[in-house]
Amino acid sequence: MPNVLTKTLWDSRRGLAGFALGTALVGAMYASFYPQIADGAMEQAVEGFSPALREALNMEDIASAAGYLGSSVFGILVPLIAVIYGIATGTRAIAGDEEAGYLDLLLSHPVSRTRLVLHRLGALAIGSFTLAAVVLLAMLAVRTGARLDTITIAQFAAQCVALGLLATLFGTIAITVGAATGSRATALASSTVLGVLCYAADTVAPQIGADGARYLSPFHYYIGNQPLRNGFQWIDLGILLATIIVLGALAVVSFNRRDLAS
């Protein structure tokens, strides 16, 4: 392969295809249930939820297409799989190769540490947005049959762009921790725990009076302002992108400063 970026994408093609197709199929399957939800099948199930819990889970308007997809498909299922993809990819990117002994071989070629990190970050971003694009195509494929026409193509695209950034962000966290420590287990554990805490900050914290905590969570900027209703939220997308850039810079700095022989 001509460079690290294309080599990384080629080596991960099967895993990416599996994640993308799996995420799209899960999303399309649950989106197809919307006609039953619209007919009132779900309203009775959530009637016993408190107003605060319904708000936290985006179930205030479960009968609408945007409300249903925002609470289930894009609120829980699809981002969960996408974040798992990002973390798994980011964990392998630096720490995985280092523990496998492949990193020394790679760096013996004319490849700088900075270039290696940036190319791995680029491969992560391309993979994440490929996954998001496949999800978008799946949503558009079932849109008419599942009575989701009230959501425009642009609104679906806005949510899927946010999905790509969310997966890239958590993958970048894993890359940054892996670049700083060289430990795959540490990168996996820290990014996973942080993902759980961030999700809790966006959903559970408001229930205990810590409303401000949600603004520290990437999940808030992913779906908090409801792209499925309001389209592209440029400030939210900018915050996610800026966080990725900052974390990527930290990954480059920490990897360049670390003694790989230790």
Buried (B, 14 or more C-beta within 10 A) or exposed (E): EEEBBBBBBEEBEEBBEEBBBBBBEBBBEBBBBBEEBBEEEBEEEBEEBEEEBBBBBBBBBBBBBBBBBBBBBBBBBBBBBBBBBBBBBBBBBBBBBBBEEEBEEEBEEEEEBEBBBBBBBBBBBBBBBBBBBBBBBBBBEBBEEBBBEEBEEEBBBBBBBBBBBBBBBBBBBBBBBBBBBBBBEBBBBBBBEBBEBBBBBBBBBBBEEEEEBBEEBBBBBBBBBBBBBEBBBEEBBEBBBEBBEEBBEBBBBBBEEBEEEE
